[in-house]
Amino acid sequence: LCLSASVFATFTPPPSAQKIMEDVYRQDTNHDITMKASFQVFDQQGHSAKKDFIYRRLGAPADSKTEVVFTAPKEIHGVALLSVDKQGEQELQYLYTPATDRVRSVVPRERSARFIGTDFTFEDIGERVLGDFTYRLIGEAETMEGHKTYKVEATPVDEARSQYKFVYYWVAQDVPVILFSEMYDAQGQKVRVLRAADIKREGGIWGARHTEMRTLADGTRTVLTIDSVKFNTKPDEKLFTPQGLAGALGAGK
């Protein structure tokens, strides 16, 4: 009987690709999150520049508002991006620039542009919405960062809503975290790769404290480091509007 149980356990089918990605995105049920973090941007020669920011999210993934507000260096102090995500709808983004004291909409063609000089694009900075992609499990044997992984292919439901033709995700089998991903453009060329490290659980959520994004054609990379995280602080919801972006930095002090 023990031998029989062992055999059946060995051949337990893997979860569906949809279930794997649901576990990643739906583990976070907090009302809101506030993080202090930084981008370390490296050019082709290896020179780097640090950009500090505050990240806030209000609402659950797939129906959320997020904002990134830069605190340093001086030349981007107060620059803020608001992203509004709703299931089945095009993401809306608004950029506030203190030098002009104006808020403008980020138009769809800008979503593939670098975000404030980093290797993350405007689309990458916004929250991923689970239902905006279909998923297919294409592998389950590779090991990354000491974790056995599932390899999942994600394809946009509406190609007009993403710069990517498809994305490959390597998701840890023991914790619901994306450890590695490859992004492919409309021509099917691999344009970016993302690697996550220093995996921790905080507030019931698994995530990476360090994430590196590389732009292959340019030979540049950006390392995102999360320094601190707070949950359910109930920020002023008015901050998560285009009109509230000008005051977003002061709220984070």
TIDREN-172690 format. One line per 3 residues: number of its first residue (from 1); for each residue x, y, z of N, C-alpha, C. Coordinates in steps of 0.02 Angstrom, whole numbers, padded with zeros to 5 digits. Layout:
N
NUM> X/Y/Z/X/Y/Z/X/Y/Z  ...
END
This chain:
253
1> 00041/-00060/00000/00000/00000/00000/00043/00063/00000  00097/00063/00038/00142/00121/00039/00173/00132/-00030  00192/00076/-00062/00222/00082/-00128/00171/00109/-00178
4> 00110/00084/-00173/00056/00108/-00218/00045/00182/-00208  00043/00206/-00146/00031/00277/-00132/00088/00318/-00161  00149/00292/-00156/00206/00329/-00182/00202/00337/-00258
7> 00181/00284/-00291/00174/00287/-00365/00122/00338/-00385  00065/00336/-00352/00011/00383/-00369/00032/00455/-00355  00070/00465/-00301/00093/00533/-00284/00140/00559/-00338
10> 00182/00514/-00363/00230/00534/-00415/00196/00560/-00477  00139/00530/-00495/00105/00547/-00557/00046/00596/-00546  00045/00630/-00490/-00006/00681/-00480/00002/00735/-00533
13> -00051/00749/-00571/-00044/00798/-00625/-00032/00867/-00598  00005/00908/-00634/00018/00977/-00611/-00045/01019/-00615  -00048/01073/-00578/-00107/01118/-00584/-00109/01150/-00653
16> -00165/01176/-00671/-00171/01210/-00736/-00131/01274/-00735  -00113/01298/-00794/-00076/01361/-00798/-00116/01418/-00768  -00182/01418/-00779/-00225/01469/-00751/-00222/01469/-00674
19> -00224/01409/-00644/-00221/01402/-00572/-00153/01426/-00545  -00100/01410/-00580/-00033/01431/-00559/-00029/01507/-00555  -00054/01541/-00606/-00052/01614/-00607/-00102/01645/-00559
22> -00158/01612/-00549/-00206/01636/-00498/-00173/01637/-00429  -00136/01585/-00414/-00103/01581/-00349/-00053/01638/-00340  -00020/01658/-00394/00028/01713/-00391/-00008/01779/-00378
25> -00060/01793/-00416/-00092/01858/-00415/-00143/01866/-00358  -00175/01812/-00338/-00230/01818/-00290/-00211/01805/-00218  -00146/01794/-00205/-00125/01785/-00135/-00130/01851/-00097
28> -00128/01907/-00133/-00130/01972/-00101/-00202/01997/-00095  -00228/01997/-00034/-00297/02018/-00022/-00299/02082/00022  -00243/02115/00029/-00240/02176/00070/-00278/02233/00037
31> -00304/02276/00079/-00340/02335/00055/-00292/02384/00020  -00232/02390/00048/-00183/02434/00017/-00113/02415/00039  -00064/02437/-00001/00007/02424/00013/00046/02488/00001
34> 00095/02502/00044/00142/02557/00034/00213/02530/00040  00255/02545/-00009/00324/02521/-00008/00372/02579/-00021  00430/02576/00012/00485/02620/-00005/00535/02577/-00043
37> 00557/02602/-00101/00598/02561/-00145/00644/02605/-00187  00685/02572/-00228/00730/02610/-00271/00744/02572/-00335  00759/02610/-00387/00785/02583/-00450/00860/02599/-00453
40> 00902/02550/-00466/00973/02561/-00481/00981/02547/-00555  00993/02600/-00594/00995/02594/-00667/01067/02591/-00690  01084/02538/-00729/01152/02528/-00754/01153/02537/-00830
43> 01200/02578/-00855/01206/02587/-00927/01251/02533/-00956  01267/02538/-01021/01307/02487/-01055/01377/02481/-01026  01403/02536/-01000/01471/02535/-00971/01472/02514/-00898
46> 01413/02503/-00869/01410/02482/-00800/01403/02539/-00750  01401/02601/-00775/01389/02658/-00731/01317/02655/-00706  01306/02678/-00644/01239/02671/-00616/01214/02736/-00587
49> 01148/02740/-00582/01114/02797/-00551/01056/02769/-00511  01047/02795/-00451/00994/02772/-00407/00935/02819/-00407  00875/02790/-00408/00813/02830/-00408/00767/02801/-00354
52> 00756/02841/-00302/00715/02818/-00245/00642/02837/-00257  00597/02795/-00233/00526/02810/-00243/00483/02777/-00189  00421/02801/-00186/00369/02770/-00145/00318/02739/-00192
55> 00299/02678/-00177/00248/02643/-00216/00187/02631/-00172  00129/02646/-00197/00067/02633/-00161/00017/02597/-00207  -00020/02552/-00177/-00075/02520/-00213/-00137/02521/-00171
58> -00192/02540/-00201/-00257/02541/-00167/-00303/02493/-00204  -00334/02445/-00167/-00378/02397/-00198/-00341/02332/-00214  -00380/02282/-00235/-00351/02216/-00251/-00328/02214/-00323
61> -00278/02171/-00337/-00256/02163/-00407/-00316/02149/-00453  -00313/02178/-00513/-00366/02174/-00564/-00420/02227/-00554  -00420/02259/-00497/-00465/02315/-00486/-00430/02363/-00437
64> -00376/02393/-00461/-00333/02430/-00416/-00310/02496/-00446  -00284/02538/-00402/-00251/02600/-00422/-00182/02599/-00390  -00131/02611/-00430/-00063/02612/-00403/-00030/02678/-00422
67> 00018/02698/-00380/00056/02757/-00397/00128/02749/-00376  00172/02777/-00417/00243/02779/-00404/00262/02852/-00398  00292/02872/-00342/00310/02942/-00330/00385/02945/-00313
70> 00423/02981/-00354/00496/02983/-00345/00515/03034/-00291  00562/03014/-00248/00587/03057/-00194/00658/03081/-00206  00696/03047/-00249/00765/03066/-00265/00785/03031/-00329
73> 00832/03061/-00367/00870/03122/-00354/00828/03185/-00365  00860/03242/-00356/00825/03306/-00357/00788/03319/-00422  00818/03299/-00478/00789/03316/-00544/00723/03279/-00558
76> 00708/03226/-00522/00644/03192/-00532/00602/03192/-00468  00623/03229/-00418/00587/03233/-00355/00515/03255/-00367  00467/03214/-00346/00397/03231/-00353/00363/03206/-00416
79> 00402/03181/-00464/00371/03151/-00523/00329/03091/-00502  00268/03086/-00527/00223/03034/-00503/00185/03003/-00561  00174/02937/-00557/00135/02900/-00607/00078/02865/-00572
82> 00017/02876/-00597/-00043/02842/-00573/-00066/02793/-00626  -00078/02730/-00605/-00104/02679/-00650/-00171/02654/-00623  -00221/02651/-00666/-00288/02628/-00646/-00305/02566/-00686
85> -00315/02510/-00651/-00328/02445/-00683/-00397/02420/-00666  -00433/02398/-00718/-00497/02364/-00709/-00500/02304/-00756  -00527/02250/-00730/-00532/02188/-00769/-00567/02201/-00835
88> -00535/02181/-00890/-00566/02185/-00956/-00563/02254/-00989  -00528/02301/-00957/-00523/02368/-00985/-00450/02388/-00995  -00439/02435/-01041/-00372/02461/-01052/-00349/02498/-00990
91> -00288/02485/-00969/-00260/02520/-00912/-00253/02594/-00928  -00270/02636/-00879/-00263/02708/-00886/-00203/02731/-00844  -00161/02775/-00872/-00103/02799/-00835/-00098/02875/-00842
94> -00076/02907/-00788/-00069/02980/-00786/-00002/02997/-00755  00033/03044/-00787/00100/03064/-00764/00099/03137/-00741  00123/03148/-00680/00128/03216/-00653/00201/03237/-00652
97> 00215/03297/-00678/00283/03325/-00679/00283/03391/-00640  00320/03395/-00584/00320/03456/-00544/00345/03518/-00581  00393/03509/-00627/00421/03566/-00663/00368/03605/-00701
100> 00318/03570/-00726/00264/03603/-00762/00200/03607/-00721  00199/03572/-00664/00140/03567/-00621/00079/03545/-00661  00091/03496/-00704/00036/03472/-00747/00032/03396/-00745
103> -00029/03371/-00754/-00041/03300/-00761/-00062/03286/-00833  -00033/03235/-00862/-00053/03216/-00930/-00066/03141/-00933  -00107/03121/-00980/-00121/03050/-00991/-00062/03018/-01028
106> -00046/02956/-01010/00003/02917/-01047/-00035/02882/-01103  -00018/02898/-01165/-00055/02870/-01222/-00030/02799/-01235  -00072/02757/-01267/-00054/02686/-01278/00014/02675/-01311
109> 00033/02719/-01358/00098/02707/-01392/00158/02717/-01346  00147/02750/-01289/00202/02761/-01241/00212/02702/-01194  00166/02654/-01194/00169/02600/-01145/00231/02556/-01153
112> 00261/02558/-01212/00323/02519/-01223/00385/02560/-01211  00377/02624/-01192/00434/02668/-01180/00463/02656/-01110  00527/02671/-01101/00559/02664/-01036/00526/02711/-00986
115> 00516/02688/-00926/00486/02728/-00873/00541/02765/-00836  00543/02831/-00844/00591/02875/-00809/00662/02848/-00815  00681/02826/-00875/00750/02805/-00888/00769/02737/-00863
118> 00721/02698/-00837/00736/02631/-00813/00725/02580/-00869  00740/02517/-00855/00727/02463/-00904/00656/02437/-00899  00617/02461/-00850/00546/02445/-00845/00507/02493/-00890
121> 00460/02468/-00928/00419/02511/-00969/00358/02534/-00929  00321/02581/-00957/00260/02603/-00924/00212/02544/-00912  00209/02499/-00960/00166/02440/-00951/00191/02396/-00895
124> 00256/02387/-00889/00285/02344/-00837/00271/02371/-00767  00269/02438/-00761/00259/02469/-00696/00187/02460/-00671  00139/02459/-00717/00070/02448/-00698/00058/02378/-00671
127> 00003/02368/-00636/-00014/02302/-00609/-00035/02256/-00666  -00011/02195/-00666/-00034/02145/-00713/-00105/02122/-00694  -00150/02119/-00742/-00218/02095/-00729/-00223/02023/-00755
130> -00240/01978/-00710/-00241/01906/-00726/-00281/01891/-00789  -00342/01921/-00794/-00386/01905/-00850/-00367/01936/-00916  -00315/01978/-00917/-00293/02008/-00980/-00251/01962/-01022
133> -00234/01903/-00995/-00193/01854/-01031/-00224/01785/-01026  -00209/01743/-01075/-00224/01672/-01070/-00158/01636/-01056  -00163/01578/-01023/-00103/01545/-00999/-00099/01472/-01021
136> -00037/01450/-01034/-00025/01381/-01056/00037/01354/-01021  00031/01296/-00989/00087/01265/-00955/00130/01229/-01007  00194/01248/-01011/00237/01217/-01063/00299/01182/-01034
139> 00306/01182/-00968/00363/01147/-00938/00357/01146/-00862  00391/01097/-00831/00389/01093/-00758/00451/01058/-00730  00508/01067/-00764/00568/01031/-00743/00626/01076/-00724
142> 00625/01139/-00744/00682/01183/-00732/00685/01206/-00659  00746/01216/-00636/00758/01242/-00568/00790/01311/-00572  00764/01358/-00533/00791/01426/-00531/00791/01450/-00459
145> 00846/01483/-00439/00852/01509/-00371/00838/01456/-00318  00854/01393/-00334/00844/01338/-00288/00773/01312/-00285  00730/01335/-00330/00660/01313/-00332/00645/01277/-00398
148> 00611/01221/-00394/00586/01189/-00454/00528/01233/-00480  00521/01240/-00545/00474/01289/-00572/00425/01259/-00622  00370/01296/-00632/00325/01285/-00688/00341/01339/-00739
151> 00345/01321/-00803/00353/01370/-00857/00285/01382/-00890  00264/01444/-00888/00197/01462/-00913/00203/01514/-00969  00167/01503/-01022/00164/01552/-01077/00101/01594/-01067
154> 00109/01660/-01068/00053/01707/-01061/00045/01745/-01126  -00016/01745/-01153/-00031/01779/-01216/-00087/01829/-01205  -00079/01891/-01228/-00132/01942/-01217/-00198/01921/-01248
157> -00252/01932/-01212/-00319/01920/-01239/-00333/01969/-01295  -00312/02032/-01286/-00319/02084/-01336/-00250/02112/-01349  -00223/02100/-01409/-00155/02121/-01424/-00146/02197/-01421
160> -00201/02234/-01426/-00196/02307/-01423/-00181/02332/-01353  -00189/02289/-01302/-00179/02310/-01233/-00109/02294/-01207  -00067/02263/-01247/00000/02247/-01224/00051/02255/-01280
163> 00111/02277/-01262/00165/02282/-01310/00194/02214/-01327  00178/02164/-01284/00208/02098/-01291/00163/02050/-01330  00194/02012/-01375/00158/01959/-01410/00145/01901/-01363
166> 00194/01886/-01321/00186/01836/-01268/00241/01845/-01217  00231/01816/-01158/00279/01818/-01104/00286/01748/-01076  00347/01728/-01062/00359/01665/-01027/00372/01680/-00953
169> 00339/01644/-00909/00350/01650/-00837/00376/01584/-00809  00425/01588/-00765/00446/01530/-00727/00423/01542/-00655  00375/01502/-00632/00344/01512/-00567/00367/01457/-00520
172> 00390/01475/-00461/00412/01425/-00412/00355/01378/-00395  00370/01314/-00389/00318/01264/-00373/00300/01263/-00299  00346/01285/-00256/00334/01281/-00184/00308/01346/-00154
175> 00318/01402/-00189/00292/01467/-00167/00264/01504/-00228  00210/01543/-00221/00179/01574/-00279/00214/01639/-00300  00274/01630/-00329/00316/01687/-00350/00343/01675/-00420
178> 00342/01727/-00461/00375/01725/-00527/00449/01737/-00516  00491/01689/-00532/00563/01694/-00521/00599/01722/-00582  00572/01711/-00641/00605/01731/-00702/00552/01741/-00756
181> 00564/01788/-00801/00517/01796/-00857/00554/01823/-00917  00528/01807/-00976/00554/01832/-01039/00497/01864/-01077  00509/01925/-01103/00458/01963/-01138/00475/01966/-01213
184> 00425/01953/-01255/00435/01951/-01328/00391/02004/-01360  00421/02042/-01407/00384/02096/-01439/00337/02071/-01494  00305/02117/-01529/00255/02099/-01579/00284/02057/-01636
187> 00349/02061/-01647/00382/02022/-01699/00408/01955/-01673  00396/01941/-01610/00418/01878/-01580/00491/01878/-01559  00521/01938/-01553/00590/01944/-01531/00592/01954/-01455
190> 00638/01918/-01423/00646/01926/-01351/00678/01994/-01337  00644/02036/-01299/00668/02105/-01288/00691/02118/-01217  00660/02084/-01168/00678/02096/-01098/00677/02030/-01060
193> 00717/02027/-01007/00714/01970/-00961/00713/01998/-00890  00677/01965/-00848/00670/01985/-00778/00689/01928/-00732  00729/01943/-00682/00749/01892/-00633/00735/01917/-00563
196> 00702/01876/-00522/00686/01894/-00453/00730/01856/-00405  00747/01888/-00349/00790/01857/-00299/00771/01883/-00230  00799/01852/-00179/00786/01868/-00109/00710/01862/-00095
199> 00684/01802/-00104/00613/01789/-00096/00595/01786/-00022  00545/01826/-00003/00523/01827/00067/00447/01830/00071  00422/01811/00130/00350/01816/00142/00338/01869/00195
202> 00295/01916/00179/00280/01969/00226/00206/01987/00219  00172/01992/00276/00101/02007/00274/00061/01953/00238  00087/01892/00239/00052/01836/00206/00064/01833/00131
205> 00107/01876/00104/00119/01879/00032/00191/01860/00017  00201/01814/-00030/00268/01797/-00054/00288/01846/-00108  00351/01869/-00106/00375/01914/-00157/00450/01920/-00156
208> 00477/01955/-00206/00549/01965/-00212/00569/02033/-00186  00623/02037/-00148/00650/02101/-00125/00695/02133/-00177  00722/02091/-00223/00765/02117/-00276/00741/02089/-00343
211> 00730/02133/-00391/00708/02112/-00458/00750/02149/-00510  00780/02111/-00555/00821/02142/-00607/00788/02135/-00675  00782/02191/-00711/00756/02191/-00779/00812/02210/-00827
214> 00821/02170/-00879/00873/02183/-00929/00840/02198/-00997  00866/02249/-01031/00845/02264/-01100/00899/02237/-01145  00884/02184/-01182/00935/02146/-01217/00969/02186/-01273
217> 00931/02222/-01313/00960/02259/-01370/01006/02315/-01347  00991/02345/-01290/01029/02403/-01266/01086/02384/-01219  01084/02323/-01191/01135/02303/-01144/01132/02340/-01079
220> 01073/02362/-01059/01063/02398/-00997/01022/02355/-00949  01024/02374/-00885/00985/02338/-00836/00965/02384/-00778  00911/02366/-00745/00887/02403/-00688/00871/02355/-00631
223> 00895/02369/-00572/00881/02327/-00513/00832/02364/-00468  00775/02333/-00457/00724/02359/-00412/00734/02327/-00343  00743/02368/-00292/00752/02344/-00224/00697/02373/-00180
226> 00664/02329/-00143/00611/02350/-00097/00642/02355/-00027  00638/02414/00003/00669/02424/00068/00621/02413/00126  00558/02432/00118/00509/02423/00172/00439/02417/00143
229> 00396/02381/00179/00327/02369/00156/00280/02379/00215  00224/02414/00202/00171/02421/00252/00105/02403/00220  00062/02371/00260/-00003/02349/00235/-00060/02384/00271
232> -00113/02396/00234/-00176/02420/00263/-00167/02483/00306  -00133/02533/00278/-00124/02597/00312/-00180/02646/00296  -00225/02626/00251/-00283/02666/00232/-00265/02738/00211
235> -00227/02743/00155/-00209/02809/00130/-00271/02846/00103  -00264/02911/00097/-00318/02953/00070/-00332/02933/-00002  -00393/02912/-00017/-00410/02889/-00084/-00405/02945/-00136
238> -00407/03007/-00114/-00402/03063/-00161/-00333/03066/-00193  -00284/03036/-00160/-00216/03034/-00189/-00214/02992/-00253  -00261/02946/-00259/-00261/02899/-00316/-00306/02925/-00372
241> -00300/02989/-00385/-00336/03022/-00440/-00286/03066/-00476  -00299/03082/-00539/-00253/03128/-00574/-00246/03194/-00537  -00299/03219/-00507/-00297/03282/-00472/-00256/03278/-00407
244> -00251/03218/-00379/-00216/03209/-00316/-00142/03196/-00322  -00117/03187/-00383/-00047/03168/-00392/00002/03222/-00367  -00017/03285/-00373/00027/03339/-00351/00042/03335/-00276
247> -00005/03308/-00236/00005/03303/-00165/00029/03234/-00142  00043/03190/-00189/00059/03120/-00171/00126/03115/-00133  00174/03157/-00150/00239/03153/-00117/00234/03172/-00043
250> 00199/03227/-00029/00191/03249/00040/00157/03198/00084  00112/03158/00053/00076/03107/00092/00121/03050/00112  00177/03042/00078/00221/02986/00092/00275/03001/00144
253> 00276/03064/00168/00328/03082/00216/00310/03061/00287
END
